[in-house]
């Protein structure tokens, strides 16, 4: 079980066609037939994440995810689901992000009905005890200590998020703030579970060696018996316009090589004007998407001043998203040298644009990567689940490669000039603690 802050790559493949339908209780079901191997991936995506948590209850979404795994239900003892998956040689896990929580199993097709039955049962019949609360609260607190508090990069990341987002709940860590996690109790968990773990707030995605009509019959038999709850409206605070430059610095003795990352608030695929999100995806690919990118070629290969440099656009979010660049120096180079070189590359694109050749190659790399993603069933299921859980639909997934191919060089230039403005950014610096050299 884990919490995540990033969404899987979206893709579509002409050879794999998804179908969808609604159960009478409002649960949406997506089926992606894939008969290349006798396995099936079953995922339930709840439209609830850390950004939907009540004030003062940070970490409750991730906490309830843990309880879903560990607690008993009216029909099954604690640990019975785990044992059932292990006995058939399957695998299962879950994760929580800002915008959704997902549970998934990969099993042989004959076990699909059993997995559906277990998931439908814990969607409605979870039995949370005080002992469950104490045990799992200790688990998530230790998880925070090991994954965040003991990692300077993660500590800085939290501080950068809290500075970048001035109003959006994305500023609160998915795992939660320690002082609030320690106070989470039975009442908090039960209220959150009862409100959000409902069929009409969930999307079922099944990918693999199974026919849509089979999934429909099994879904009606299992999930279809779970009663719907009152409809939910996701109301989020609106992020104000970014008009200041902010910096966050963490100095730590555990750091050996300094690094920096700069972030900008940008639209997501859900909030962007048509073509903008696709242009941002390609801008990230051209600027810092790997060894062929501008930042890698200029800073690592030609100038030799960077140990690494890259860029990232997080497109699949319910509300506004972010674009980031990062880098660390090599040899005698300083962070200031890396920053100046990065700024120069951004300015070049904003001023001169990109060439048709590098744009075409970036499109080819992007589309190729999403085609390769279809070799894994969990990737296929995640493509659809993450999109539908953040307000999208099947068409958004299936048409993405075509929309990427239609992006023009002028669109890439425009988003660079519009959004990657130095005076509207938040930069985090991670620095080593140098010995005191004063006499």
C-alpha positions in Angstrom: 0.0 0.0 0.0 1.3 3.4 -0.8 0.5 7.0 -1.5 1.4 8.5 -4.9 1.6 12.0 -6.3 1.9 11.2 -9.9 -0.5 9.6 -12.4 0.4 7.0 -15.0 1.1 7.8 -18.6 -2.1 8.0 -20.7 -2.3 6.1 -24.0 -4.5 4.5 -26.6 -3.9 1.6 -29.0 -5.8 1.0 -32.2 -5.8 -2.8 -31.5 -7.3 -2.5 -28.0 -10.8 -0.9 -27.7 -12.4 -0.2 -24.4 -16.1 -0.3 -23.7 -18.0 1.1 -20.8 -21.4 1.0 -19.1 -23.2 2.1 -15.9 -24.6 -0.1 -13.3 -28.0 0.8 -11.9 -26.4 2.1 -8.7 -24.3 4.6 -10.7 -21.0 2.7 -10.8 -19.1 3.2 -14.1 -17.5 0.1 -15.5 -14.7 0.1 -18.2 -13.6 -3.1 -19.9 -10.4 -3.3 -22.0 -10.2 -6.8 -23.6 -6.6 -8.0 -24.1 -6.2 -11.7 -24.9 -2.4 -11.8 -25.2 -2.0 -13.6 -21.9 -4.4 -15.5 -19.6 -4.4 -12.9 -16.8 -6.8 -10.0 -15.9 -6.2 -6.8 -13.9 -9.1 -5.6 -11.8 -9.0 -2.0 -10.5 -11.5 0.1 -8.4 -10.9 3.8 -8.6 -12.6 6.0 -5.9 -13.0 9.6 -6.8 -11.5 10.7 -3.5 -8.0 11.7 -2.6 -6.0 13.8 -0.2 -7.2 17.0 -1.8 -10.8 16.2 -0.7 -10.0 15.7 3.0 -11.7 17.8 5.7 -9.6 20.6 7.1 -7.4 19.3 10.0 -7.7 15.7 8.9 -4.7 15.4 6.5 -3.8 11.8 5.8 -7.3 10.4 6.3 -7.6 9.3 2.7 -4.4 7.3 2.9 -5.3 6.0 6.3 -8.7 4.7 5.1 -6.9 3.0 2.2 -4.8 1.1 4.8 -7.9 0.2 6.8 -9.5 -1.2 3.7 -6.7 -3.7 3.5 -6.4 -4.6 7.1 -9.9 -4.4 8.6 -12.4 -7.2 8.5 -15.8 -6.9 6.9 -19.2 -8.3 7.9 -18.6 -11.3 5.6 -14.8 -11.8 5.8 -12.2 -12.0 8.6 -9.2 -9.6 8.6 -6.5 -11.0 6.3 -8.8 -13.3 4.4 -8.6 -11.2 1.2 -4.8 -11.3 1.3 -4.8 -15.1 1.8 -7.2 -15.6 -1.1 -5.0 -13.6 -3.5 -1.9 -15.4 -2.3 -3.4 -18.9 -2.7 -4.2 -18.3 -6.3 -0.8 -16.8 -7.1 -2.2 -13.3 -7.7 -1.0 -9.9 -6.6 -2.8 -6.9 -5.2 -2.1 -3.5 -3.8 -3.5 0.1 -3.5 -2.4 3.7 -3.7 -3.7 7.1 -2.8 -3.1 10.4 -4.7 -4.4 13.9 -4.4 -7.4 13.1 -6.6 -8.2 9.4 -6.3 -7.6 6.2 -4.4 -7.3 2.9 -6.3 -7.3 -0.8 -5.3 -6.2 -3.4 -7.8 -5.6 -7.2 -8.3 -3.9 -9.2 -11.0 -5.2 -12.7 -11.2 -6.1 -15.6 -13.6 -9.5 -14.9 -15.3 -11.4 -17.6 -13.3 -10.6 -15.7 -10.1 -12.1 -12.4 -11.4 -15.5 -13.0 -9.8 -13.9 -13.7 -6.4 -11.9 -10.5 -6.6 -15.1 -8.5 -7.5 -16.9 -10.1 -4.6 -14.2 -9.2 -2.1 -13.9 -5.6 -3.4 -17.7 -5.1 -3.4 -17.9 -6.4 0.1 -15.3 -4.0 1.5 -16.9 -1.1 -0.4 -19.9 -1.4 1.9 -19.3 -3.8 4.8 -16.0 -2.7 6.3 -15.9 -3.3 10.0 -13.4 -0.9 11.7 -12.4 -1.6 15.3 -10.4 0.6 17.7 -7.6 -1.9 17.5 -7.5 -1.5 13.7 -7.3 2.3 14.2 -4.4 2.1 16.6 -2.4 -0.5 14.6 -2.8 1.2 11.2 -2.3 4.7 12.6 1.1 3.5 13.9 1.8 2.0 10.5 1.2 5.3 8.6 3.1 7.3 11.2 6.1 5.0 10.7 5.7 5.2 7.0 5.9 9.0 7.2 9.0 8.8 9.3 10.8 6.5 6.9 9.6 7.9 3.6 9.4 11.6 4.3 11.1 12.7 7.6 14.2 10.6 6.9 14.6 11.8 3.3 15.8 15.4 2.9 14.5 15.4 -0.7 11.0 14.4 0.4 11.1 17.0 3.2 12.0 19.7 0.7 9.3 18.5 -1.7 6.6 19.0 0.9 7.9 22.5 1.6 7.9 23.3 -2.1 4.3 22.1 -2.5 3.2 24.1 0.5 4.8 27.2 -1.1 3.8 26.6 -4.7 0.1 26.1 -3.9 -1.3 29.2 -2.2 -4.9 28.0 -1.9 -5.3 24.6 -3.5 -5.4 21.6 -1.1 -2.6 20.1 -3.3 -0.3 22.0 -0.9 -1.1 19.4 1.8 1.0 16.1 1.6 -0.9 13.0 0.6 0.4 11.1 3.6 -0.6 14.0 5.9 1.0 16.2 8.4 2.4 14.3 11.4 0.5 16.4 14.1 -2.8 15.7 12.3 -2.1 12.0 11.5 -1.5 11.3 15.2 -5.0 12.4 16.0 -6.9 10.5 13.4 -9.5 8.3 15.1 -12.4 5.8 14.5 -14.9 8.6 14.0 -12.8 10.3 11.3 -12.2 7.0 9.5 -15.8 5.9 9.6 -17.2 9.2 8.4 -14.7 9.4 5.5 -15.5 5.7 4.5 -19.2 6.1 4.7 -19.2 9.3 2.6 -16.8 8.4 -0.2 -16.7 4.6 -0.5 -19.8 4.2 -2.6 -20.5 2.7 -6.0 -21.6 6.0 -7.6 -18.3 7.5 -6.5 -16.2 4.8 -8.1 -15.0 3.5 -11.4 -14.3 -0.2 -12.1 -11.7 -0.9 -14.7 -11.1 -4.5 -15.9 -8.3 -5.2 -18.4 -7.2 -8.5 -19.8 -8.4 -11.9 -21.0 -12.1 -11.4 -20.5 -15.1 -10.4 -22.6 -17.2 -7.3 -21.9 -20.4 -9.3 -21.5 -18.7 -11.5 -18.9 -17.6 -8.5 -16.9 -21.0 -6.9 -17.1 -22.7 -10.0 -15.7 -20.2 -10.3 -12.9 -20.3 -6.6 -12.0 -24.1 -6.7 -11.8 -23.9 -9.8 -9.5 -21.3 -8.2 -7.2 -21.0 -4.5 -7.3 -24.6 -4.1 -8.5 -25.9 -5.2 -5.1 -24.2 -2.3 -3.3 -26.6 0.6 -2.7 -25.8 4.0 -4.0 -25.3 6.9 -1.7 -26.2 10.6 -2.1 -24.4 12.2 -5.0 -21.1 14.0 -4.3 -19.9 17.3 -5.7 -16.1 17.9 -5.5 -15.8 21.5 -4.5 -12.2 22.7 -4.5 -10.7 26.2 -3.6 -9.6 28.1 -6.7 -5.9 28.8 -7.0 -5.1 32.5 -7.4 -2.9 33.8 -10.2 0.8 33.4 -9.6 2.5 36.7 -9.4 5.5 36.3 -7.2 8.8 34.4 -7.2 9.3 32.2 -4.2 12.3 30.1 -3.0 12.6 27.3 -0.4 16.0 26.2 0.9 16.8 23.1 2.9 20.4 22.5 4.2 21.1 19.0 5.5 24.2 17.1 6.6 22.9 14.0 4.7 23.0 15.8 1.3 26.2 15.2 -0.7 25.3 16.7 -4.0 23.1 19.9 -4.1 20.1 20.1 -6.5 17.3 22.4 -7.3 13.8 22.2 -8.8 11.6 25.0 -10.1 7.8 24.7 -10.4 5.1 26.6 -12.1 1.3 26.3 -11.8 -0.1 25.3 -15.2 -3.4 23.9 -16.5 -4.1 20.2 -16.4 -5.7 18.2 -19.2 -9.0 18.8 -17.5 -8.6 22.6 -17.1 -6.5 23.6 -20.1 -7.7 25.3 -23.2 -7.8 22.9 -26.1 -4.3 21.9 -27.2 -2.5 23.6 -24.3 -2.0 20.4 -22.2 -0.7 18.5 -25.2 1.7 21.3 -25.9 2.9 21.3 -22.3 3.5 17.5 -22.5 5.6 18.0 -25.6 7.4 21.0 -24.1 8.4 18.8 -21.2 9.6 16.2 -23.6 11.6 18.6 -25.7 13.0 20.5 -22.8 13.9 17.7 -20.4 12.3 14.4 -21.4 15.5 12.3 -21.5 18.9 12.0 -23.1 17.6 13.6 -26.4 16.2 16.7 -24.6 17.6 20.2 -24.8 18.6 20.3 -21.1 20.4 17.0 -21.2 22.2 17.7 -24.4 23.2 21.3 -23.4 24.0 20.9 -19.7 25.1 17.3 -19.4 26.7 16.5 -22.8 28.0 19.8 -24.3 28.7 22.1 -21.4 29.4 19.3 -18.9 28.1 21.3 -15.9 25.2 19.1 -14.9 25.1 15.6 -13.5 21.4 15.4 -14.4 18.7 17.7 -15.7 15.1 17.2 -16.7 11.5 18.5 -16.9 8.1 17.1 -16.0 4.5 18.0 -16.7 1.9 16.4 -14.4 -1.2 16.5 -16.7 -3.7 14.2 -15.1 -5.1 16.2 -12.1 -8.6 17.3 -11.3 -7.7 21.0 -10.9 -4.7 23.1 -12.0 -1.4 21.2 -12.3 2.3 21.9 -12.3 5.3 22.0 -14.7 8.8 21.5 -13.2 12.4 21.4 -14.1 15.3 20.1 -12.0 19.0 19.7 -12.1 22.2 19.1 -10.1 25.8 20.3 -10.8 28.8 18.2 -11.8 32.4 18.9 -10.9 33.2 22.5 -10.0 29.9 23.8 -11.4 27.5 25.6 -9.1 23.8 25.5 -8.8 23.7 29.0 -10.1 25.4 27.8 -13.3 22.7 25.1 -13.8 19.9 27.6 -13.1 21.3 30.1 -15.6 21.7 27.5 -18.3 18.1 26.2 -17.7 16.7 29.7 -17.8 18.5 30.3 -21.1 17.0 27.2 -22.7 13.5 28.2 -21.5 14.0 31.7 -22.9 15.2 30.3 -26.2 12.0 28.3 -26.7 9.8 31.2 -25.5 11.5 33.5 -27.9 12.5 31.4 -30.9 10.2 28.3 -30.5 11.2 24.8 -31.4 12.2 23.3 -34.7 9.9 21.1 -36.7 12.5 18.3 -36.5 12.7 18.2 -32.7 8.9 18.6 -32.4 8.4 15.6 -34.7 10.9 13.5 -32.8 9.3 14.5 -29.5 5.9 13.4 -30.8 7.4 10.1 -32.0 9.0 9.5 -28.6 5.8 10.3 -26.8 3.5 8.2 -28.9 6.0 5.3 -28.9 6.1 5.4 -25.1 2.3 5.2 -24.8 2.2 2.3 -27.2 4.8 0.4 -25.1 2.7 1.1 -22.0 0.1 -1.3 -23.4 2.4 -4.2 -22.8 1.4 -4.0 -19.1 -2.2 -4.6 -18.2 -2.0 -2.4 -15.1 -0.8 0.5 -17.3 -3.7 0.0 -19.6 -6.2 0.0 -16.7 -4.5 3.0 -15.1 -4.7 5.0 -18.3 -8.5 4.8 -18.2 -8.9 4.8 -14.4 -6.9 8.0 -13.7 -8.6 9.9 -16.5 -12.1 8.9 -15.5 -11.4 9.6 -11.8 -10.4 13.1 -12.7 -13.4 14.1 -14.8 -12.4 12.7 -18.2 -13.9 10.0 -20.4 -12.9 7.2 -22.8 -12.6 9.6 -25.7 -10.0 11.6 -23.9 -7.8 8.5 -23.6 -8.4 7.2 -27.0 -7.8 10.5 -28.8 -4.8 11.6 -26.9 -2.1 10.3 -29.4 -3.9 12.0 -32.3 -4.1 15.3 -30.3 -0.4 15.0 -29.5 0.4 14.6 -33.2 -1.6 17.8 -34.1 0.3 20.1 -31.7 2.2 22.8 -33.6 5.5 24.5 -32.9 3.7 27.7 -32.3 1.6 26.1 -29.6 4.7 24.8 -27.8 6.3 28.3 -28.0 3.1 29.9 -26.7 2.8 27.7 -23.6 6.5 28.2 -22.8 6.1 32.0 -23.0 2.8 32.1 -21.1 3.5 29.7 -18.2 7.3 29.3 -17.6 7.8 32.9 -16.3 10.7 33.1 -13.9 9.0 35.7 -11.7 6.0 33.4 -11.2 7.8 30.3 -10.0 8.7 28.4 -6.9 12.2 27.0 -6.6 13.4 24.5 -4.0 17.1 24.2 -3.1 18.6 21.2 -1.4 22.1 22.0 -0.1 24.8 20.1 1.8 25.7 21.2 5.3 29.3 22.3 4.9 31.7 22.2 7.8 32.3 25.4 9.7 35.5 26.9 8.3 35.6 30.0 10.5 38.6 30.4 12.8 
